[in-house]
Every structure is written in structure tokens, then in C-alpha cells.
Amino acid sequence: MATEIQVPQLGESVTEGTIGEWLKNVGDAVAVDEPICSLETDKVAVEVPSPVAGVIQSLGAEIGDTVEVGAVIATVEEGATGAATGEEADRKEQQAEDGQESRNDEKPAAKSPPASDASQTLSPAVRRAVLEHGVDPSNIKGTGKDGRLTKEDVIAAGKAKGDPAPASSATSPAPAPATTGERREERVKMTRMRQTIAKRLKGAQDNAALLTTFNDCDMSAVMEARGKYKELFAKKHDIKLGFMGFFAKAACLALKDVPAANAYIEDDEIVYHDYVDISVAVSAPNGLVVPVIRDAHAKGFSRIEKDIADFGSKAKEGTLTMDDMKGGTFTISNGGVFGSLMSTPIINPPQSAVLGLHRIEDRPVVVNGEIAIRPMMYLALSYDHRLIDGREAVTALKIIKDAIEDPTRMLIDL
């Protein structure tokens, strides 16, 4: 009995997606709820699971095809036994064609490299990386969903192996680099997510009156607090105490005093919020995503840090959902983790303001009339000048700066 696999509901107002990669091919065995493909939407990449156990009978779309919700993308022969996958399947098929199956007992065919169970569902990108780096996937611990290997896992294993260049002993030597000065170009279709990111960011520039105000912040007090309490914090809450919790709480103070920075324009109206949902910019394999810490104004440091850690893990594994990124009234983007000294972040529509964090570096500053070396960070607040006046933007950023330089303010609501 054949069972059709359809494109599932992808979230409110999302009607279609793009086939990112097939995790199963025709003839592969599949278990109940095992992913068969990765589907890219405007915001996230989701995996489509099989509702039954059996064998993939047919695939109804190619990588890069756009498919609508409800469309049939594959069929599964329920209860059937799957054929071998990968190189082993190719070997057996070739043996059958050559009439050599009967000689297997006398002269075993050459075996492919050992493979673990996880390798049976390697994505095309991971398979290519395995061949390029000449590593054994059965010896690599996967960090993806359900322990699956990711491309990054394979690349890391190749580097740890110490190979000077990705190569396989079973392949012929690569030709020497061309010496004729030939230049090459490669055209790669933009993913749906990257297209959406491009449209939204360009739309923000076209539709908003963007302006950025800067300030610098002495991180001494926060770093001292982290150093003093990080072990107790981790022991009690089972999570590390990071900087983002401090900035999230400081932002809540600022947005309370400057409500325009927590509002947005809708047609000819201004929509104000009596709550703070902070969008946190997170780097994912497919691009920048912004999951939302809901009711940040009502959460403590531990809950905020746990939410951020969960979002980071989900982003790495590609398991963020549409609900994780729905809404948001204010955004914090931390370019400092990549070494950025200063930037002008772009607002996340329809929001009206975004806080940009940067790297911490020791700089000479004047303290009480004397020059001292302090750990300093540049802060940037980009805002929509149609709604937020310069005075309000500067005031909001100054409140954040003061709260970070004197964290006690966050405890007594100053």
C-alpha cells in the first residue's frame, strides 16, 4: 500500500516552500517520523517526516522546486523492506547487472568504507563532504537533529585528521592547478530564506527613515558581576551567565521609559506595546534568523539565558519553528561575537529600533580625571526616524549604557 507524503502546514500566511535537499532517495528504507527531505520557507528550514515505515517509492519534486502546502512530494510503500543505500546499493545493482551475484561466496566484492546507521540518511551536502575529506562517517559524532551528521561535523573531522587537502585514496590524483591565469565564476541560486532576508532588509531601507546613534559603554561592572557569580549561577540554574541577559534587561528599562522604541507604524497608526518581545539575531547555517524572547520584561536572567541557549542550539540544528520567530517588538544583534568593532544595524520590520552590540576591547578612557584602561564596547541604536525622534533614541541608548555600567539600576528599576 502506497502512502502519499504531502507538504505540511508551514505556519500562518506561509503557503509554499522550496525543496532544500532530499534526505532519502527512491528505494531507501524509512522509519515512522524519519525526515525524508528539508523544506526551506521564508523564515526557517523544516524537515518533512514520513508518517509510515516503508520504502521510498517515488519523489515528486527536485531540489530547488517550489511546492505548495498540501502538494504530494513523495510516496512510501508501507511495510516494504528497503534496499541498501549509498555505495553498497550501487555495488549490488552493478553485480546483478553483470550476473556476478552467484559468485559472492567465492570472491567477495570490494567493500565500501564502513558506515554507521546515521550515514544511511546522509544529506547530499554531507556525502560530498565525506568524499572530499576522505573521512569515515561511522567514526564521527553527529551534532545535528537525532545525532545526524552535518557538513560542519565532517569538515571538522577532516581538519582533525590533518589532511593537507581533501582527497580520497580511491580517486585519481587531482589535476595540477591551471597556470594560464584562467578565472572562473560560479552561479548558485539563492535559497528562499536568503531571498527573503534580502527583500526584508532592502524593504527596511526603502520604507523607513533609518538613522543610527552611538555610545560607548564601560563593561567593567558587568564583567565583574559575571566573574563573581557565574559559577553559582551555573550551579543553580544549569546555564551559563552571559552578556545578553544584562543587555536584554537593560533594554527593557529603556523601552519602558521610551515606548516609541518598542512600537511600530501600521498604515497611519502607531502601535504601542505594554510588553517587550525581544528578537535576538542568531547566525544559522542558512542565514540570519531572529527568534523571539517573549515577555522579556517579566523574565529573570536565568530564563532569558536559557531561551537564548535554546535558540542557539535550534539554529545550529535547523529546528527553529515559525512560532519561535513570530512577532518581536525590539531586536538585539550582537556582531561582537564575530569581532565587529562598530556597525549600523538595520531594523527588523515592522519594528522601529534595533540595538547593535560589538566586541569588547581594552581602551584608554578618562576616569575621575585620570587615564585608565577599561574594557569598552561601542553600542549602536538604529531607529526609524519617522516614529522615533533623536532625543528619544539618544535617551534610550543612554539608559542602556547606564544600566550596564551600573547593573544595580536593573534591580531597583532606575
Buried (B, 14 or more C-beta within 10 A) or exposed (E): EEBBBBBEEBBEEBEBBBBBBBBBBEBBBBEEEBBBBBBBBBBBBBBBBBEBBBBBBEBBBEBEEEBEBEBEBBBBBBEBEBBBBBBBBEBBEEBEEEEEEEEEEEEEBEEBBEBBEBBBBBBEBBBBBBBBBBBBBEEBEBBBBEEBBBBBBBBBBBEEEEBEEBBEEEEEEEEEEEEEEEEEEEEEEEBBBBBBBEEBBEEBEEBBEBBBBBBBBBBBBBBEBBEEEEEEBBEEBEBBBBBBBBBBBBBBBBBBEBBBBBBBBEEEEEEEBEBBBBBBBBBBBBBBBBBBBBEBBEBEBBBBBBBBBBBBEBBBBBBBBBEBBBEBBBBBBBBBEEEBEBBBBBBBBBBBBBBBBBBBBEBEEEEEEEEEEBBBBBBBBBBBBEBBEEEBBBBBBBBBBBBBBEBEBBEEEE
